[in-house]
Amino acid sequence: MMKIGWIKGATKEAKQAIRLYAEEAALTFRANIEMQDSDQKSEWLKHLNPKHYNPLPFQIVGMQRLYSRFVNFGNGIILGDDVGLGKTIQAIGIIGRLRAEGKLRRVIVTTTSGMKSQWSDEIAKFSRPKLRTATADGSREKRIERLASDADVYIVNHEMFRFDHYAKAIDRIIDNGVDLIVIDESSYVKNYETVTHKAIFDRVQRIKWALPLNATVIENSLEDFFAQVRLCDRHLLGNHAGFDARYIVRGYAGQIVKYKNLKEFRKRTAITMYRRTRSQVRLQLPQVIVQARQVSMGTEQASEYRTIVEAAVSERGSGAIKMAKLAKVQRAAYASASGQSAKIDDLIGLLNSELKGERIVVFTRFKEIAKDAFDRLKEYAPALITGDTGHAARNDTRRRFASRHGAGSILIGTEAMDRGLNLQAAGVIVNLDLPWNPAKLRQRIGRINRVGQERESVLVINYIATHPKGPTIDDYMISKILPKRDLFRAVLSDDDTDEIGTDTTNPDAVMEYISGVL
């Protein structure tokens, strides 16, 4: 029992409430992955099908912590375990236990559109006893029909909250008794000003418990975290104006210049998120080996790349125009118009040597690059997932790739597959280009470096194109990633995982070289 200095005149009920809160806070601050006992394990095994899954020690502790939070305090908490540590499994265990004890009537799981079927598959596979699911997919009529059915868990996608016909169906479910909403990949609703976030936020206020799931609560700025914290506790950080004044320093044009009071922010929000990193459970996950693989552009590609950069520098523009210019430069770093590509040539060489026989996931930001890489690597029997891939085809590809017998030895895709998909049948990630923030890199790596990965180590290759006349757009992307990673670490006291493979880029030289493109 904790020793607490009591306030004079405190009632017995107040003392009990303070004791429970103090014990809860102590457990939250001390995320001890070894803390478990046999009674806890046997209890949680009642709620996860042992034929398919035996929870790891840190997952049992996680479920116990979330259970304690819900039962003792009755409000939300973010499960922020690092990518691949089994947040979905823990959520399913929580649902099963609360329902078995009569504390839970119905559940809404809101996720990305492409993840609905995977949630349905995993609930069917892991829940004990079986939970009845209603997955809102198919045509509008079919979705509304499924939302009107009798189920234990209703699975929807975030965007459905924006549309009246779906929102009314969801409201009817809530009116009939929903005690928990699971907000999977909650970074998709990280912008508190969007219609989708506001619509979900309004419904959360009518539901007893909220459980956002997100390994990367901060992608670009501290405002990302603010939006997700308010889904759990709308009072903790107050309104946006107060949060902004307390923690953000802005420039004359309203841009974020720096942050302040981060130590206070970290302490203030600690009880609202429960998180374990990969390094904390390193004995239970493979080692991640990250290689920044530099490749020199050929003469033709280097010349064309330089021409495109100079044209972009000479053009004026901001906002969407600037982003379009940067995308054009990034595509030129992949290949010339005639098809010369140092990155693909090097990858083919690896596929015929060091990576021969490996199962590989290849990522790019661009649909055009994904399709081009798919065509160039046809002899290696690749599969392809982009934003154009229908849900049925996407799910079929995911299932066949997971079986280790289908979908070819290479899976190529865009950011349409960088979250949620379980691809641990592969042992290698290849990034043909880099995203804007380290969170997306972590999500990519997490497709293969997750619970269930049988290899002792996984390999990540980040391609960096080099040019004889100076830094390239790939160097610039690294210079954008590094400060965001530093913020992530500062706020979350995160581990020192190096998603890039090198910290040697000189940001000043990069900024000077392509300052006109910024």
Phi, psi and omega in degrees: 000139181284147173271124184232134175280111188279146174285134182302129178088003180295138179285166178300319180294320180294320179297318179296319179296318180295319180297314179300317181295319181295318179295320178298315180296319181298318180293323181292316180292329181258082182282073186272108186288348180271349187285100174201161174224170186295328179296317178299313183298315181295326178295315184285335177293342177289342191242004174227130186298111184292344178292334185247338185203135174245108187304139175283159184306315183292333177287323176297316177299317180298315179296321179296320180294315179295318179301314179299318180299312182294311187290321184277331188236342172065027172223188193271168175205142177275127169268106188252023179309145182301163184305131174089005183267006172089045178295322180297316179302314181295321178297318179296320177298317178299313180301314182298316182290314181299322180289318180298329181272004178075017180266356187222130176265284182236162181229141168249126172252119175249131187214189175283159185302318183284350183261356184299315182292327179292321175299316179299316180298316186285326175296316179298324184280319192256337186290147180209116354293171184300136175259138178278127181246149172233109184261120184278086176226178184088206181290170179302315182297318181295321179296313181295322177299318181290326177290341178271354181281168180269119183212166174271323182231126177253126184250119181231171172252155189307318187295338183297334180294341184282337190256133187304316185296325176280320182300322179295321178294320178294320179299322179296321177297315180298318180297330180277355174117088174242127182254345183217134169241124176262121182253090184285144182049057187294349176295341176293342177241035184283345178269107186293346182271351184283157179298319182297313180299314182297321181293318177292317180302317179299320180288325180302326182294343181260003184243140187298310186235143174237136180228084172291139176244122182193121179281340187230073185292339176243117177252311184238326183206170180295337178298332176303315182291319178306314184296325183277328176297320183292342174290334179266320185211101185288345183265340190301314182254003180069202179278172185294324182298316179292318177300314182299315182294327185279327191236353185235137174251124184248153178275185185297332181264008179089000180284152178286123179264315179195179179242159179221163178057036184291327178297316177297317180299317181297316179292321184293326185261357186302320184285350182267353179220138175245122189217136168236140181265168178298324181292330178291333179243033188298337179286348185245003177227153180295158172289140177259119178255116184250129181236121170274106187261107181276132178230138182273130176297142173291169184304313182294314180294319180298319180294315180294320179301315180299319179298317181293320178296315181296323178293320180294322179294322184285339181276150176259158178155161178215175177061235184297326180294316179297317180297322179295321178296315180297321178296321179296319178294320181294323177292325178293332177287343177275313183199154174278170181298328181276354174109000179290126183217110179295325183292312181293319179301318180291320180297318177299320177299320179292322180296334179266000182225260186301325184261012181297128179086354179280152171264128195229141172248125182250126181247147170210156177283342194244133178298320181297319179292319179301315180292322178295315179297322178300316180294318183290335184254024184305324184293347180261014176054057182281164169242162187224133172229119174228183177297341179277349182285123180295159184299319182296314180293321179298314181293323178295317178297316179301314183293320181290322178295320180293336182285349181070004182240348183235184174065017177076177181272349182230133173244120183250136181197172178258195179293354174297343179236018184270002177227138168083327184291136178264108185235035185288002170295337179269159178237001184223135170249133174240122176257108179289335174211168185255144175280186186277344184213160182292337179300318180291325175296318178298319180296319178299311181299324182292348176294331181246331181268081185213168178304131184107346176288124187268348181283155177284337178209155174236151185248135175239124178248118175256114180281130178236111178284138178246153183228141184296340185258010176141186181301159181242180179299330177295321175296321179297318179299322177297319180295336177277328183289319189302311180294330178291323176295321179297320178296316180303314181293320183295319184280321187258004184048047191280170179286178185259035178302131179256098182285345187267319181103350178197143175244023191270355182298138175266101184302324182297318180295321179295314182298320180294321185293318184239034183299330180289344180274341188290000000 
